[in-house]
Amino acid sequence: MNDRSRQRQSRIGRVLIVVLALNVAVAVAKLAVGLGVGAIAMVADGLHSMLDGAANVVGLVGLWVARRPPDANHPYGHRKYETFAALGIVLMMFLGCYEIAQTTIERLRHPVTPHITGLAFLVMGLTLAVNLFVVALERGEGRRLESEILVSDAAHTGSDLLASLLVLASFGAARLGLPWADAAAAGIIVVLIVRAGFGIVRSTLSTLSDERRIAPELIERTALEEPGVLEAHNVRSRGPLDDIHVDLHILVDPTMRIADAHAVGHRVEQRLRGRWAGLTDVVVHVEPALDSERAERREGGGLKAPA
């Protein structure tokens, strides 16, 4: 792992530790006050925040594993463990949803009006401010560092914002004598958690299924900028946004010396790395520009030649 990768992962780790501390503080406050006043929506929101903290722990563990360098059994490195960690967040979110849903259904069957105090309003107001800070921090750093774990956790925490607003709305309804509002708000919070979870699943499965990361025509165009490259085809890309693996074929003059053709391939690799900062592995196959090697069709945006 190079210095840039180590610095990036250290930064991600520091962000997760700060967010973990905030999530634990927020969760304890909401659970303690929610249980004290009998507000199931606030308890559900507290469990939501506790799940956020658990997700941060999973993220830190995944990040630690991802730091391990490539080895004989993992020649492409361990970066996908970070993606697995993001998927672990979703599993915990869904588990929490099940527990909250059971309690919500019971409360709807037997409505109880919670005793809302000024302290409950204060705690929810403060936690709302904390959530705003966490979302801004994780989203900003996640995009800057191109970290799946931070972006996915920001999406999860983002659902907390609306959840906290729902809890505050249920407090107002309870003051007006509407006992069902508390359970209804808890039910909506469950839906929000599930919705955020499926969004993360789509993102993680994109990486785990080796979905294309860079449009092949863009890579072809960049390769053709290098003098001596007559054609570029069979472009493939995969991996997380900051650990992209690319391979492609380029055609050069058949009369070119092997050493010169090899140098052209190296220069194409450097062009691609300069164009996309997230590239960590580039394989350039250099071939003679013979009719038998040329591309026959365009598929998925890229030129395709016989295997």
N, C-alpha and C positions, 0 to 999 in steps of 0.2 A: 504494500500500500504506500503510495507516494505522500509527500507532505501535505499536498492540497486535500487529498481524501481524508487524512487524519485530522486536519484542521476542521474540515466540514463536519465530520462525525462528532468531534469534540463539541462543536457549536450546537449541533442537534441535541447532543446529550445534555448540555447546560440548559437549553430551552426546556427540555422535557423535565428536568429536575425542578426548575422554577414552577412550571405548570403543575407538576405533581404536588408540590407543597401547597399551592393555591387551591387545587381541587380538593385535597384532603381537608383543609381548613373550611372551605365552603360546604363540603358534604357533612362534616360534623355539626356545623352550625345549623344547617337545615334539618338534619335528622333530629337533633336534640330539641329544637324549638317545635318542629312539626309534630313529634311524638307528644310533646308537652301540651300543645293546644288541640291535639286530635285532628290535625289537617292532613288527610291522606295524600292530597295533591302535593303538599310540601314534602312529605316523607318520600313520595315517588320522585320528586325532583332531587331530594337528597341522595336517593339511591342512584339516580342518574349521574350525579356528580361523583359519587363513590366509584361508579363504573368508569368515569373519566380518569380517576386516579389509578384504578387497576389497569386501564389501557396504557397509561403513561409507564407503569411498571413493565408491562409487556413490551412496550416500545423500547425501553432501556435495555431489556434483556436481548431483544432482537437486534438492537444496534450493537451490543457487545459482541454477539455472535458474528454479525456482519463484518466486523473489523478483522476477522481472521483472514490471512492471505490465502491465495489459491494453494491447493495441495493436490496430491495424486488422485484423490477421490472427488475433488471439486476443482477441476482445472479452470473453470470460469469464475472461481471465487465463491463467496458466501453471501453476496448481496441480496439474493432472493429471500434470505431469512428476515430481512427488514419487511419485505412484502408479506411474508407469513405472519409477522408480528401485527401488521395492519389488519390482516384477516382475523387474527386472534381478538382484536378489539371488537370486531363485529360479533363474534361468537359470545363474548361476554355481554354485549349490549342486548342480544336476543335473549340470553338467559335472564337478565334483569327484567326485560319486558314481560316474560312469563310470570315472574313473581309479582310484579306490579299489577298485571292484568287480573290475576286471581284476587288480590285484595280489592281492586276496583269493582269487580263484579259483586263481591260480597257487600261492599258499601252501597252499591246501587240497589241491591235487594233489601238492605236494611239501612236507610239513610240516617246519618247522624250529623247534626250541625256542629262544626268545630267552633271552639271558643277562640276567636282571633284577637290577639293583643297587639299593642303598638310595637312590641319587640319583634313579632312575626313580620310586620311590615318593614321594620328596619333591617332585619336580616336579609329579607328578599331583595330589598333595594341595594344593599351592599354586595350581595352575591351577583346581582345583575351587572353591577359595575365591574366586578372581578371577571365575569364571563366576557364582557366586552373587551377587556384588556387581553385576556387569554386568546380570544379569537384573532384579534389584530396581531398579536405577537406570533402565534403559530402560523397564521396564513401568510404574513409577510416573510417570516424566516423560511417557511416551507417553500414558497415560490423562489426566494432568493437562492436557497440551497438546493432546490429541486428535490426535496425530501418527501417521499410518499407518506412516511409515518407522520410528519407534521401536518401535511395537507389533509390527510384523512382524519387526524385527531381534531383539526380545526373545524372540519365539517361536523364532527360529532358534537363538539362544544358549541358550535353555532346553533344546534337544535336546543341547547340549554337556554339560549336567550328567549326564544318564544315560549319555552316551557316555564321560565320564571315569570314572564308576563301573564301567562295563563294562571299561574298560582296567585299572582296579585289580583287578577280579575275574579278568581274564585273567592278570595278573601272579601272583596267588595260584595259579591253575591251572598256570601254567608252573613255579612252584616245586615243584608236586606231580608234575611230569613229564608234563603233558598238552599236547603240542605243537600240537594242533588248536585249543585254546582261543583262542590269539592271533588266528588267522584268523577264527574264528567271531565273536569280539567285533567285529572290523573289519567283517564282513558285517552285523551288527546295527546298527552305526553308520551304514552306508549306508542301511538301511531307515529309521532315525530321521531322517536328512537328507531323504529323499524324502517322508516323512510330513509333516514340518514345511513342506516346500516346497509341497505341495498345499494346505495350510492357508492359506498366504500367497496362492497363486493364487486361491483362492476369494474372499479378501478384496479383492484388487486388481481382479478381474473384476467384483466388485459395484460398484465405483466406475466403472470404464471402461464398463460396460454401462448406466450411469445408473439403477441400481436405486433404488427408493424409499427415502428416508432418514427421513422422518417420516410416521407414520400419518395419512392425510388427515382422519380424523374428529377427531383432536386439533387440527389446524389449523382445521377448521371450527368447533369448539367455541370456540377462542380468538377467532376472528373475530366470532362471534356475541355475544361479551361486549361488543363495542363498540356503544353506542346508535346506532340508525339502520340497522344491518345486519339485514336480514330473512332472508337466506339466504346460504350460502357453498357453492360447489361447484367442480367441475373443478380440484381441488387436485393439484398435481404438485410433487415435490421430487427433487433429485438432487445428486450431488457428494460430495466427501470430508466427513468428519464436522465439520470446522472450516471448510468452504467450501461450505455448502449453499445451493443456489439453489431458490427457491420461487416458484410463480405460482399464482394462484387467482382466481376470479370471486366478486364479492359483489353482492347485489341490495339496492337501496335504494328508498325511496318514489319513484315516477315523477314526483311533483310537486316533488321537492326541486331546489333550484337547483344548477346545474352546479358552482359554486364550493363549495357545501356538501357535495355528493357527493364532490367531489375531496378535501376535507378529511377526510371519513370514511375514504376509502381510505388517506390518509396515517396516520391514527390506527391503522387496522388493521395497517398495515406496522410501526408502532412497537410495537404489542402483540406481534406475532410476533417481532420482534427481541429484545424484552425477555424473551420466553418461552424462546427457543432462542438461546444465545450463538453457535452456529456458523453462523447465517444471515448471509451476506454479500450476498445479492441477493434482493430480494422485489419481485415485480410483482403489483399488485392491479388487476384489471379491474373497474371499477364499471359496473353495468348497472341499468336500471329493473326493478322487480319486476313484470313482466308475465307472464301465463301462458305466453307463448311462450319466456320466458327461464328458467323454473323447471326444476329438475332433474326428470328422469323416472324415474330408477332409482338404486340404490346398487350400485356396482361396486368390488371391491377395498377395501371399507371406506369409500369416499368417494362423495358424491353426484355424479351425472353429468347434465349438461344437453346439449342439442343443440349441436353446434359452431357 
